[in-house]
């Protein structure tokens, strides 16, 4: 066996080769230049002695334990016999005669020779070391034990090379400067360099090569304004999101940051829903709130983009500065965070919203919109979206080979320790707890989080983050713009879910309007609402209404001043449609029509005609369809002032699209509403399928707006 000792940088290196090991040639290449001292005991071969000491002398040493050579630099070797410290300690030395006064000493040179009892420490715990136990007993001390005990407390303690294991989570109060209650900012930190900045602490980083631990700060002000957290099951993803929200709550006011969450994980974010910084948390069991949350954040981005353009704001930094100075009093939102816990489930359940979130990630950073998502694997997120999420952290992965940081470091992340992971710099970190007081043994984290929420909420007296507005289940007609107030946009039929703004139908540009829905879905109520708006918008001389109503559900709904004909039977409807076909033929542009007449449609006079048909499935039968007489004239409906509103059941709607009248209307770009129905009917209008929905709610399908979800206006039946 041999030992080599040398200084490497500021550290002392020791290379120890045990007796059961073999020294291979070239094994110490690159290391031997730093080794100053070489100690060789008896070796197995002359080659090993030569490799260690440069000479074969260590091989010829006697078989006596402790015999060896010491070599330093280029000097000659020194033969020595190592001391044996593992044997039992034997008391001995000169005894002091009775009555003899001991020599008084203030200090003594360290020696293994026993010190007389007079100089033994008065600590009863160490008296036995100086009196010496019975030799050969069970508690016999070795020489090394005595040496170590006498060295205890002598001089400054040695520097600890290894820190304690990173197995306990710190609280946010331990990571931040002292906290206090500020009337203007709530319960926040006292350090002005931390408050208001978009850099927040999330945990502790272990830096073993620097022999220290540092706070893990995440900066959302630059290119890393979006964040992706990847981890396997029960790895601490939801807790890390809660820590993110809690850390912002202690460093920012609800006026500066607002959070909107989609909880598709374990429901952990719901514990922070009462924070004044949180505008809303939606779970996967509430699809309406999920859609509205994404739409709310998308609406903030669109409005802010227009606001920047109209107010000459060049960057988000300028917006923050002006808003903090009170120059933008009408802006309730600061930096807005959309949190998605469980990207895989979100993508599977709301595939159409994935594109909206991708647009938020692509355009949002320049306008203070941040996206933070958690996923089980990196592959769950499409590359186009993942490339925007530059702020990343990895927790314990289900398969460490999926790591995009460092697979070896990922494999060393402990199993069963939620919150442990690695940073992009390949350093281990431990997530902080989303609370300000330490969690006691046996206490649930939810209890500490609840105390934290109560503390922060009680310290804030200002306005909280704007809540997510939901699409109401009922929109009274008097809450929508009146027909006389919407002359340019058309007739308001309801509110859309994206912006909660009125939705208009303009019959001057789109004369065909279709309504599909099952029984009790709101078809007739929509027709009643449209008739009410037409009566408001036009005078009796400007518009007349022809009603086809076999079930008489619209009887006496149309005001007598606007009602031209009411057809409750097939024969009466056939007669009126034949007359209408003749009217449309007479209103065809003449040969001498001028361009000005074509623009203002002044070559004919009279009222516009609105043809309103309810229960179209009863009108179009194998016996015939009274509306078939109008098929050839439908392309000229807009020019001749004829408008069509057709309502039918979703049952069999796919097959009815091949009927000549309905097929012609669809070819001419008819718009419409798809209400509640059976999704097995397939695509009904455009690429929209019916699905179960509340009464009066449906998708408004048009060439210009896509297919937003709308809640239709409600006009009570006053018959």
FENGI-V733591 format. One line per field, one symbol per residue. ss: DSSP state (H for helix, E for strand, L for the rest). psi: psi as a letter, one per 20 degrees, with the letter a starting at -180 (. if undefined). burial: 1 if it has 9 or more other C-alpha atoms within 8 Angstrom, else 0. A space follows every 10 residues. Layout:
BEGIN
ss->???
psi->???
burial->???
END
This chain:
BEGIN
ss->LEEEEEEELL EEEEEEELLL LLLLLLLLLL LHHHEEEEEE ELLLLHHHHH HHHLLLHHHH LLLLLLEEEE EELLLLLEEE ELLLLLLELL LLLLLLLLLL LLLLLLLLLL LLLLLLHHHL LLLHHHHHHH HLLLLLLLLL LEHHHHHHHH HLLLLLLLLL LLLLLLLLLL EHHHHLLLEE EELLLEEEEL LLLLLLLLEE EEEEEEEHHH LEEEEEEEEL LLLLLLEEEE LLLLLLHHHH HHHHHHHHHH HLLLLLEEEE EEELLLLHHH HHLLLLLEEE EEELLLHHHH HHHHHHHHHH HHHHHHHHHH LLLLLHHHHH HHHHLLLLLL LLLLEEEEEE ELHHHHHHHL HHHHHHHHHH HHHLHHHLEE EEEEELLHHH LLHHHHLLLL EEEEELLLLH HHLLLLHHHH HHLLLLLLLE EELLLLLEEE ELELLLLLLL LLLLHHHHHH HHHHHHHHLL LLLLLLLLLL LLLLEEHHHL LLHHHLLLLL EEEEEELLLL LEEEELLLLL LEEEEELLLL LLHHHHHHHH HHHHHHHLLL LLEEEEEEEL LLLLLLLLLL LLEEEEELLH HHHHHHHHHH HHHHHHLLLL LLLLHHHHHH LLLLLLLEEE EEEELHHHHL ELLELHHHHH HHHHHHHHHH LEEEEEEELL LLHHHHLLLH HHHHHHHLLL EEEELLLLHH HLEEELLEEL LLLLLLEEEE EELLLEEEEE EEEELLLLL
psi->qqppprpocj qoppoporhi rpoqpjhjpi hhiiogpppp aprhrhghgh hgiiqjhhhj qqlppiprqp pocjrqqppr oqqojirqpp qarpqpqpip pqppqhrqpp qipppqhhjq qjohhjhhhh hprppjrhkp qrhhgggghi ipjorqqqpo gprqqmjppr rhhhhrrqqr ophiiborqi oiihpiqkpq qibpppnhhi lrqrpopppj ibhkhqqppp qapkikghhh ghhgghghhi iqrihhqqpp qonjcjjhih hjhiqiipiq ppriimhghg ghgghghhhg gghhghgggh jlphrhhggg ghhhijimhj oiqcpppopo omhghghhhm hhihhghhhg hhihhijkpp ppqqqhqhih pqhhghihnh oqqpapqhoi iipjfohghh hipqqknpip aqrhjkqqrp pqqlriqppr piqqhhghhh hgghgghhip iaqrpprppq pqipoqhiiq pqhiilhhhb ppiapqhgik qqpqooihhn ippqppqapk ijghhgghgg hghghhgqrh ihqqppponh ikijpjhpqh hipgqooirh ghhgghhghh hhghhhjqpr hkqrhhhhgj ljiqqaqqpo oopqmhhhgo rhirohihii ghihijgghj kpqpopprqi ojhghiiipg ghhhghhjlq rapoaqapii iapgockpqq qprrpjpapo prhhicmqpq oqqooqoj.
burial->1111111000 0110001000 0000000000 0000111111 1110010111 1110111110 1000011111 1100000001 0000000110 0000000000 0000000000 0001010001 0000011111 0110000001 1110011000 0000000000 0000000011 1110111010 1100111111 0001111011 1111111100 1010111111 1001111111 1100111111 1111111111 1111111111 1111000110 1110111111 1111000011 1111111110 1001100100 0010010111 0110000000 0011111111 1111011000 1011011111 1101101111 1111111101 1000110111 1111111001 0110101011 0010000011 1110011111 1111110000 0000000111 1110111011 0001100100 1011111001 1110011001 1111111100 0111111001 1111111100 1111111111 1111111111 0111111111 0001001100 0110011111 0111011101 1001001100 0010001100 1010001111 1111110011 0000111011 1011011101 1111111111 0011001001 1111100011 1111111110 1011100111 1010111111 1100001111 111110000
END
